[in-house]
């Protein structure tokens, strides 16, 4: 099936990732453009007057809007149970993230709720979040475990993620975050917990059943140190899971250097990264993933985005949607926050949420870009340019979501913004 998308005022032709340097700040922009799809792939794009001749099975009218790649949310904890608004209020009163964690809140609070939940409960809670993400333009989501903190409950979460992936138009990529924090029954015995959560039977089943592609660890004070993180990820890698690391969120933990050592796909957070580690990253393939929603939500200093960009690194952005430190589902809102807190331009944020986010989940060869042969995951925006999109903070400018060449959502109420 051939589909023509015409009447495009501005097409932002984000190149395949990872993208850095001039292309990161100034991706190609084509005015008065058209795109041709062949089944689920992009077949051609360019100036409208140069559109290949012939007949098309379907036509999508962009109505003078802007067309960009579908957004990729490369770091989320979107599958969880319960709610932690009480901690939100505690932080307003001055409590820190670590204060709440040491008092038995934080991840452990979500752990208790998830352990009580069934797979059906988890699917029922997460499905509306994913629908809202889709409505705001997210077409691919990475989803982590990490709130069960037992082999059975982590496996339960992975099964919920697999079911959500089968039932949602969004592509969902599973990540095994068994080493998120130390559960209370293992207080003072964190090494024993690492051994339990890397049980050979568990990891073999996770990979054999295709439940996760990545393994992640929270390398931080109060969670797991560098040696424990190395042991956990090394075991996961031996079972075919690609490594990712939560690093330098609260302290300079050394997690990013471990990510470089292990050739991790990404190092995420980086609020406390130092100049020497930034330099070390430039010689690696590890994608720096920044999560400015956490800084906004927790009122903490953000990652040094401009230093990372100046070093020539392919910066990615993600929501880090989770019940404790960033209850934000919208990547466009993250783009606006990145402009204010990280001083990233809207174009930089778009590349960070598309091509580079795709690279952060090892999919730079198929999504996140406008290129022939790439999956036709596209958005039609009711704004004349990307700058307007980020400028209209909190306003959903996404009119049409195209997933694998098929219109999966029309936000008719967003027209003529």
TORFI-770824 format. One line per field, with one value per residue (C-alpha): residue number from 1; residue in one letter; chain; x, y, z. Coordinates in nm, 4 decimals. Example, Ala and Ser with C-alpha at 12.3 -4.5 7.8 and 13.67 -1.06 7.14 Angstrom:
<recs>
i = c(1|2)
aa = c(A|S)
ch = c(A|A)
u = c(1.2300|1.3670)
v = c(-0.4500|-0.1060)
w = c(0.7800|0.7140)
</recs>
This chain:
<recs>
i = c(1|2|3|4|5|6|7|8|9|10|11|12|13|14|15|16|17|18|19|20|21|22|23|24|25|26|27|28|29|30|31|32|33|34|35|36|37|38|39|40|41|42|43|44|45|46|47|48|49|50|51|52|53|54|55|56|57|58|59|60|61|62|63|64|65|66|67|68|69|70|71|72|73|74|75|76|77|78|79|80|81|82|83|84|85|86|87|88|89|90|91|92|93|94|95|96|97|98|99|100|101|102|103|104|105|106|107|108|109|110|111|112|113|114|115|116|117|118|119|120|121|122|123|124|125|126|127|128|129|130|131|132|133|134|135|136|137|138|139|140|141|142|143|144|145|146|147|148|149|150|151|152|153|154|155|156|157|158|159|160|161|162|163|164|165|166|167|168|169|170|171|172|173|174|175|176|177|178|179|180|181|182|183|184|185|186|187|188|189|190|191|192|193|194|195|196|197|198|199|200|201|202|203|204|205|206|207|208|209|210|211|212|213|214|215|216|217|218|219|220|221|222|223|224|225|226|227|228|229|230|231|232|233|234|235|236|237|238|239|240|241|242|243|244|245|246|247|248|249|250|251|252|253|254|255|256|257|258|259|260|261|262|263|264|265|266|267|268|269|270|271|272|273|274|275|276|277|278|279|280|281|282|283|284|285|286|287|288|289|290|291|292|293|294|295|296|297|298|299|300|301|302|303|304|305|306|307|308|309|310|311|312|313|314|315|316|317|318|319|320|321|322|323|324|325|326|327|328|329|330|331|332|333|334|335|336|337|338|339|340|341|342|343|344|345|346|347|348|349|350|351|352|353|354|355|356|357|358|359|360|361|362|363|364|365|366|367|368|369|370|371|372|373|374|375|376|377|378|379|380|381|382|383|384|385|386|387|388|389|390|391|392|393|394|395|396|397|398|399|400|401|402|403|404|405|406|407|408|409|410|411|412|413|414|415|416|417)
aa = c(X|X|X|X|X|X|X|X|X|X|X|X|X|X|X|X|X|X|X|X|X|X|X|X|X|X|X|X|X|X|X|X|X|X|X|X|X|X|X|X|X|X|X|X|X|X|X|X|X|X|X|X|X|X|X|X|X|X|X|X|X|X|X|X|X|X|X|X|X|X|X|X|X|X|X|X|X|X|X|X|X|X|X|X|X|X|X|X|X|X|X|X|X|X|X|X|X|X|X|X|X|X|X|X|X|X|X|X|X|X|X|X|X|X|X|X|X|X|X|X|X|X|X|X|X|X|X|X|X|X|X|X|X|X|X|X|X|X|X|X|X|X|X|X|X|X|X|X|X|X|X|X|X|X|X|X|X|X|X|X|X|X|X|X|X|X|X|X|X|X|X|X|X|X|X|X|X|X|X|X|X|X|X|X|X|X|X|X|X|X|X|X|X|X|X|X|X|X|X|X|X|X|X|X|X|X|X|X|X|X|X|X|X|X|X|X|X|X|X|X|X|X|X|X|X|X|X|X|X|X|X|X|X|X|X|X|X|X|X|X|X|X|X|X|X|X|X|X|X|X|X|X|X|X|X|X|X|X|X|X|X|X|X|X|X|X|X|X|X|X|X|X|X|X|X|X|X|X|X|X|X|X|X|X|X|X|X|X|X|X|X|X|X|X|X|X|X|X|X|X|X|X|X|X|X|X|X|X|X|X|X|X|X|X|X|X|X|X|X|X|X|X|X|X|X|X|X|X|X|X|X|X|X|X|X|X|X|X|X|X|X|X|X|X|X|X|X|X|X|X|X|X|X|X|X|X|X|X|X|X|X|X|X|X|X|X|X|X|X|X|X|X|X|X|X|X|X|X|X|X|X|X|X|X|X|X|X|X|X|X|X|X|X|X|X|X|X|X|X|X|X|X|X|X|X|X|X|X|X|X|X|X|X|X|X|X|X)
ch = c(A|A|A|A|A|A|A|A|A|A|A|A|A|A|A|A|A|A|A|A|A|A|A|A|A|A|A|A|A|A|A|A|A|A|A|A|A|A|A|A|A|A|A|A|A|A|A|A|A|A|A|A|A|A|A|A|A|A|A|A|A|A|A|A|A|A|A|A|A|A|A|A|A|A|A|A|A|A|A|A|A|A|A|A|A|A|A|A|A|A|A|A|A|A|A|A|A|A|A|A|A|A|A|A|A|A|A|A|A|A|A|A|A|A|A|A|A|A|A|A|A|A|A|A|A|A|A|A|A|A|A|A|A|A|A|A|A|A|A|A|A|A|A|A|A|A|A|A|A|A|A|A|A|A|A|A|A|A|A|A|A|A|A|A|A|A|A|A|A|A|A|A|A|A|A|A|A|A|A|A|A|A|A|A|A|A|A|A|A|A|A|A|A|A|A|A|A|A|A|A|A|A|A|A|A|A|A|A|A|A|A|A|A|A|A|A|A|A|A|A|A|A|A|A|A|A|A|A|A|A|A|A|A|A|A|A|A|A|A|A|A|A|A|A|A|A|A|A|A|A|A|A|A|A|A|A|A|A|A|A|A|A|A|A|A|A|A|A|A|A|A|A|A|A|A|A|A|A|A|A|A|A|A|A|A|A|A|A|A|A|A|A|A|A|A|A|A|A|A|A|A|A|A|A|A|A|A|A|A|A|A|A|A|A|A|A|A|A|A|A|A|A|A|A|A|A|A|A|A|A|A|A|A|A|A|A|A|A|A|A|A|A|A|A|A|A|A|A|A|A|A|A|A|A|A|A|A|A|A|A|A|A|A|A|A|A|A|A|A|A|A|A|A|A|A|A|A|A|A|A|A|A|A|A|A|A|A|A|A|A|A|A|A|A|A|A|A|A|A|A|A|A|A|A|A|A|A|A|A|A|A|A|A|A|A|A|A)
u = c(0.0000|0.1380|0.0433|0.1127|0.1393|0.1042|0.0451|0.3323|0.4384|0.7609|0.9219|1.2010|1.4142|1.5962|1.8825|1.9485|2.1107|2.3228|2.3378|2.5811|2.7501|2.5840|2.3180|2.2111|2.1406|2.0258|1.8694|1.7528|1.4221|1.2222|0.9529|0.6428|0.7216|0.5681|0.6393|0.5629|0.5117|0.5272|0.3448|0.5084|0.8208|0.9266|0.9887|1.0574|1.0508|1.1317|0.9867|0.6203|0.6744|0.9203|0.6779|0.7004|0.4161|0.1606|-0.1404|-0.1537|-0.3748|-0.4276|-0.3542|-0.3043|-0.3455|-0.1056|-0.3152|-0.0156|0.1249|0.4722|0.5816|0.8464|0.9490|0.7482|0.8957|1.0955|1.0798|1.3988|1.3778|1.0533|0.9164|0.5648|0.4468|0.3833|0.1106|-0.0059|0.0604|0.3039|0.1522|0.2150|0.5894|0.5340|0.3826|0.6664|0.9219|0.7337|0.7826|1.1583|1.2161|1.4791|1.4631|1.7138|1.5224|1.2095|1.3993|1.5666|1.2254|1.0973|0.9292|1.0472|1.1001|1.0069|0.6622|0.6046|0.7483|0.4765|0.2032|0.3436|0.3815|0.0111|-0.0860|-0.1707|-0.0639|-0.4154|-0.3812|-0.0516|-0.1898|-0.5022|-0.2930|-0.0367|-0.2645|-0.4109|-0.0617|0.0487|-0.2601|-0.1776|0.1832|0.0650|-0.1662|0.1288|0.3363|0.5325|0.5432|0.8087|0.8555|1.1189|0.9602|1.1614|1.0824|1.2306|0.9385|0.8883|1.2378|1.1837|1.2405|0.8672|0.7524|1.0090|0.8988|0.5361|0.6179|0.7877|0.4788|0.2646|0.4988|0.4741|0.0941|0.0856|0.3139|0.0713|-0.2308|-0.0937|-0.0074|0.3069|0.6169|0.7275|1.0829|1.1343|1.4217|1.5054|1.5842|1.6059|1.8776|1.6712|1.7187|1.7712|1.4420|1.3830|1.4230|1.7822|1.8834|2.2535|2.2795|2.2871|2.5356|2.2938|2.0160|2.2301|2.2844|1.9119|1.8051|2.0609|1.9500|2.0428|1.6924|1.5362|1.7732|1.7534|1.3753|1.3676|1.5776|1.4364|1.0804|1.1816|1.0628|1.3508|1.6211|1.8143|1.9330|1.9605|2.0982|2.0703|2.4369|2.4040|2.4524|2.1753|2.1341|2.4241|2.7913|3.0121|3.1310|2.7801|2.6567|2.9369|2.8555|2.4828|2.5247|2.7942|2.5629|2.2805|2.5066|2.6006|2.2307|2.2025|2.0718|2.2321|2.3534|2.2169|2.2983|2.1263|2.4365|2.5373|2.1821|2.2378|2.6151|2.9157|2.8985|3.1293|2.8415|2.9083|3.2681|3.1333|2.8915|3.1861|3.3840|3.0968|3.0062|2.6594|2.3997|2.3250|2.4114|2.1040|2.0572|2.4100|2.3070|2.6348|2.8702|3.2128|3.4209|3.6661|3.3860|3.2329|3.5672|3.5802|3.2331|3.3440|3.5489|3.2638|2.9448|2.7382|2.4506|2.4031|2.0328|1.9199|1.6041|1.5275|1.1796|1.3458|1.5219|1.1937|0.9987|1.2554|1.3893|1.7468|2.0308|1.9964|2.2543|2.5126|2.3536|2.5472|2.8798|2.7765|2.6610|2.9788|3.1825|3.0162|2.8047|2.4695|2.2464|1.9090|1.6099|1.3415|1.0578|1.1711|0.7977|0.7726|0.5607|0.8291|1.0729|0.9007|0.5296|0.5479|0.4223|0.4636|0.7846|0.6790|0.6586|1.0096|1.1224|0.9887|1.1570|1.4832|1.4625|1.4212|1.6478|1.9061|1.9141|1.8552|1.6855|1.3593|1.5399|1.8059|1.5345|1.3541|1.6691|1.7292|1.3758|1.3941|1.7219|1.9333|1.6628|1.6364|2.0121|1.9697|1.7520|1.9618|1.7106|1.8929|1.8763|1.4988|1.3210|1.3662|1.4526|1.3081|1.5002|1.4162|1.3601|1.2901|0.9664|0.6951|0.6476|0.5460|0.3623|0.1617|0.1679|-0.0769|0.2033|0.4052|0.7428|0.9108|0.9954|0.6230|0.5712|0.8078|0.7039|0.3389|0.4255|0.1801|-0.0362|-0.0718|0.0055|-0.0055|-0.2938|-0.2112|0.0003|0.1155|0.2619|0.4238|0.2507|-0.0969|-0.2890|-0.3465|-0.4676|-0.6303|-0.6486|-0.9151|-0.9591|-0.5979|-0.6561|-0.6158|-0.4206)
v = c(0.0000|0.3383|0.6468|1.0105|1.2680|1.6076|1.9710|1.9705|2.3212|2.2067|1.8610|1.8170|1.5457|1.4232|1.2008|0.8525|0.8485|0.8851|1.2520|1.5111|1.8315|2.0599|1.8073|1.7812|2.1535|2.2078|1.8987|1.9441|2.1277|2.1059|2.3655|2.2729|1.9038|1.5635|1.2103|0.8817|0.5648|0.2105|-0.0154|0.0492|0.2248|0.5665|0.5343|0.8963|1.2525|1.5930|1.9062|1.8688|1.9628|1.6738|1.4100|1.0910|1.0590|0.7836|0.6888|0.6360|0.4037|0.6666|1.0334|1.2040|1.5809|1.7497|2.0660|2.2981|2.1410|2.0286|1.6652|1.5087|1.1549|0.9818|1.0421|0.7719|0.7623|0.5713|0.5686|0.5057|0.3171|0.3386|0.0029|0.0469|0.0237|0.2713|0.6428|0.8578|1.2043|1.2154|1.2189|1.4989|1.7042|1.6038|1.7359|2.0638|2.0835|2.0346|1.6563|1.5310|1.2228|1.0497|1.1576|0.9907|0.6803|0.6382|0.6760|0.3727|0.5612|0.6031|0.2898|0.0690|0.2272|0.1363|-0.2080|-0.2802|-0.1716|-0.3764|-0.6903|-0.6703|-0.6171|-0.8825|-0.8766|-0.7602|-0.4754|-0.3621|-0.3697|-0.1808|0.0914|0.1327|0.1226|0.4737|0.6165|0.4642|0.6005|0.9501|0.9078|0.8091|1.1097|1.3390|1.1839|0.8976|0.5984|0.3852|0.3411|0.1663|0.0180|-0.0965|-0.3336|-0.2561|-0.2193|-0.5874|-0.6628|-1.0377|-1.2773|-1.3566|-0.9935|-0.8755|-1.1565|-1.0578|-0.7031|-0.8299|-1.0342|-0.7217|-0.5293|-0.8049|-0.7957|-0.4193|-0.4425|-0.6840|-0.4654|-0.1151|0.0525|0.1835|-0.0329|-0.1225|-0.2325|-0.4252|-0.3612|-0.5800|-0.3422|-0.6025|-0.3987|-0.0855|-0.0755|-0.3121|-0.4620|-0.4477|-0.8227|-0.7848|-0.4832|-0.5184|-0.8063|-0.6306|-0.8779|-1.1602|-0.9711|-0.9299|-1.3050|-1.3700|-1.1331|-1.2749|-1.6347|-1.8392|-1.9781|-1.6302|-1.4694|-1.7642|-1.7491|-1.3698|-1.3878|-1.7139|-1.5797|-1.2474|-1.0491|-0.8007|-0.6730|-0.4653|-0.4868|-0.1751|-0.0970|0.2008|0.2718|0.5204|0.5790|0.3969|0.1518|-0.0392|0.0486|0.0151|-0.3373|-0.4648|-0.2931|-0.4512|-0.7967|-0.7597|-0.6298|-0.8825|-1.1673|-1.0151|-0.9657|-1.3351|-1.4069|-1.1792|-0.8611|-0.5335|-0.3110|0.0296|0.2236|0.4826|0.6894|1.0141|1.1094|1.2087|1.1750|1.1234|0.7463|0.6290|0.4632|0.6386|0.5168|0.1680|0.2204|0.3084|0.0072|-0.2328|-0.0631|0.0034|0.1202|0.4233|0.6017|0.7792|1.0838|1.2373|1.5288|1.4929|1.3992|1.5689|1.7118|1.4208|1.1686|1.3762|1.3608|0.9847|0.9479|1.1055|0.7965|0.5548|0.4395|0.4927|0.7367|1.0028|1.0116|1.3195|1.3284|1.6946|1.6111|1.4778|1.8082|1.9903|1.7498|1.7276|2.0853|1.9633|2.0838|1.9534|1.7679|1.9836|1.9431|2.2215|2.0705|1.7315|1.8845|2.0937|1.7757|1.6324|1.3759|1.2568|1.3647|1.1918|1.2955|1.0875|1.1384|0.8953|0.8605|0.7057|0.7478|0.9012|1.1367|1.2349|1.1787|1.3200|1.1211|1.3816|1.4036|1.7395|1.8744|1.7364|1.9256|2.2481|2.1733|2.1006|2.4456|2.6153|2.4027|2.2586|2.5490|2.3128|2.4508|2.2920|2.1431|1.9898|1.8485|1.6988|1.5159|1.4083|1.2619|1.0874|0.9774|0.9799|0.8271|0.5495|0.4955|0.4705|0.1612|0.0166|0.1077|0.3832|0.1776|0.1625|0.4479|0.8057|0.9488|1.0602|0.8350|0.5883|0.2398|0.3604|0.2690|0.5223|0.6457|1.0059|1.2943|1.5713|1.8799|2.1681|2.4197|2.5913|2.4888|2.2934|2.6096|2.6813|2.3271|2.3677|2.7314|2.6350|2.4707|2.1998|2.2361|1.9200|2.0158|1.6584|1.6167|1.2875|0.9917|0.7525|0.4240|0.1872|0.3655|0.3555|0.6416|0.5189|0.8382|1.1653|1.4430|1.6405|1.8823|1.9969|2.1448|2.5153|2.5808)
w = c(0.0000|-0.1060|0.0951|0.0157|0.2950|0.1299|0.2151|0.4681|0.5588|0.7251|0.7312|0.9852|0.8253|1.1355|1.0149|1.1556|1.4963|1.6866|1.5860|1.7211|1.6099|1.3553|1.2549|1.6198|1.6458|1.2871|1.1276|0.7676|0.7283|0.4045|0.3417|0.1389|0.1550|0.0927|0.2124|0.0379|0.2396|0.1097|0.3525|0.6919|0.5603|0.4358|0.0627|-0.0342|0.1032|-0.0381|-0.1980|-0.2849|-0.6499|-0.6807|-0.5529|-0.7615|-1.0083|-1.0215|-0.8153|-0.4383|-0.2414|0.0273|0.0898|0.4251|0.4231|0.6681|0.6296|0.6448|0.9596|1.0598|1.0195|1.2459|1.3399|1.6101|1.9538|2.1336|2.5146|2.5942|2.9770|3.1642|3.4639|3.3239|3.4609|3.8330|4.0945|4.3558|4.3874|4.5846|4.5887|4.9649|4.8920|4.6424|4.9238|5.1608|4.9128|4.8884|5.2658|5.2320|5.2454|5.0001|4.7800|5.0086|5.3235|5.1889|5.0804|5.4217|5.5924|5.4028|5.1197|4.7650|4.5608|4.8548|4.8692|4.5043|4.5772|4.8326|4.5910|4.3039|4.5133|4.5961|4.2312|3.9744|3.6111|3.5247|3.7766|3.6261|3.2729|3.3791|3.5489|3.2706|2.9646|3.0151|3.0636|2.7352|2.5579|2.6835|2.5741|2.2272|2.2138|2.2853|2.0069|2.1633|1.9290|2.1032|2.4795|2.6882|3.0031|3.3048|3.5854|3.9277|4.1672|4.2476|4.3830|4.3999|4.1101|4.0946|4.1075|3.8542|3.6228|3.6816|3.5717|3.2570|3.1712|3.2141|2.9833|2.7222|2.7371|2.7064|2.4032|2.2387|2.3110|2.2372|1.9067|2.0798|2.0447|2.3978|2.4755|2.7999|3.0433|3.3448|3.6331|3.9057|4.0777|4.1402|4.5166|4.8091|4.9325|5.3104|5.3583|5.2327|5.4437|5.5196|5.2714|4.9360|4.7848|4.8635|4.6886|4.3771|4.3747|4.4164|4.1391|3.8957|3.9488|3.6437|3.5947|3.6139|3.3639|3.1265|3.1266|3.0823|2.7678|2.6314|2.6543|2.4924|2.7948|2.8079|2.5769|2.8303|3.1903|3.4061|3.7524|3.9897|4.0660|4.3491|4.7192|4.9023|4.6137|4.4495|4.4298|4.1230|4.2023|4.2689|3.9527|3.7499|3.8871|3.8189|3.4643|3.3779|3.4764|3.2712|2.9693|2.9788|2.9302|2.6274|2.7918|2.6822|2.9702|3.0695|3.3887|3.6097|3.6846|3.8545|3.9526|4.3163|4.3598|4.1359|4.1792|3.9018|3.7211|3.3908|3.3812|3.4431|3.1531|2.9295|3.0527|2.9837|2.6539|2.7876|2.5396|2.7569|3.0796|3.2145|3.4415|3.4607|3.6832|3.8776|3.5929|3.5989|3.3150|3.3124|3.2680|2.9893|2.8106|2.8655|2.7135|2.3871|2.3096|2.3753|2.2061|2.5225|2.4685|2.7397|2.8313|3.0239|3.2351|3.3074|3.4321|3.7482|3.8097|3.7520|3.9724|4.2547|4.2306|4.1923|3.9653|3.6077|3.4016|3.2186|2.8772|2.7058|2.8155|2.6801|2.3512|2.3197|2.3696|2.0589|2.2398|2.0962|2.3839|2.4255|2.6363|2.8076|3.0536|3.3261|3.3908|3.7372|4.0520|4.2704|4.1034|3.7781|3.7239|3.3707|3.0709|2.7944|2.5922|2.4417|2.7980|2.8583|2.5464|2.6969|3.0312|2.8466|2.6901|3.0277|3.2490|3.0082|2.7599|2.4708|2.1617|2.0453|1.7439|1.9683|2.1914|1.8922|1.7773|2.1385|2.1570|1.8187|1.6552|1.9713|2.1879|1.9280|1.9600|2.3392|2.2898|2.0053|1.7340|1.5492|1.2304|1.2076|1.3949|1.5059|1.1656|0.8330|0.5951|0.3165|0.4548|0.8084|0.9803|0.9026|1.2604|1.2025|1.3671|1.2066|1.4277|1.4200|1.4511|1.1760|1.3220|1.6023|1.7965|1.8369|1.9659|2.2613|2.3151|2.3758|2.7059|2.8045|2.4923|2.2868|1.9264|1.7929|1.5488|1.3794|1.4911|1.2193|1.3412|1.0919|0.8066|0.9600|1.1211|1.4766|1.6425|1.5413|1.7991|1.6175|1.9060|1.8561|1.5121|1.4454|1.7654)
</recs>
